[in-house]
Amino acid sequence: PTELDMQEIIFDFTGCKYIMKLYDIIQESFGFPDGSEGIECIVDLLRDYAGCPPIAVKITGIETMPKDLQNYMDKVLEV
């Protein structure tokens, strides 16, 4: 697939101060069902999503998050 065939998903974490908001942003960006919270749930949903068309993910705003949430993002980004 070419870059033109890819869907772009943008995670804008600007001003995100709470872990639940982080999950809301991921859930909304991917169009996951309500209640998609927790790293285990996100991993499961991404496994299911893996068969979908290719995507390009753009992440912004991490530097505006509290330090503890920035550290948690390391785990999220591994997924």
C-alpha positions, 0 to 999 in steps of 0.5 A: 500500500502506498502512503496515499492508501493509508488512513491517518489517525491523530492522537492529540494529547494536548492538555490531557491531564488524566489517564481516563482522558488518555483512553478517551482520546485513543478510543475516539481516534480509533472509533473503538466502542465506549468502555475501551479503557485500560492498556489490556483492553487497548491491546486487545482492540488493536489486535482486532484492528490489525486486519484493517487497512494500513494506518499512519498514526500522528501523536501530538501534545505529549509534552503538555501532559503531566510527567507521570502521564508522560511516563505512562505513555511509554507503555502506551506507545509500545502497543 
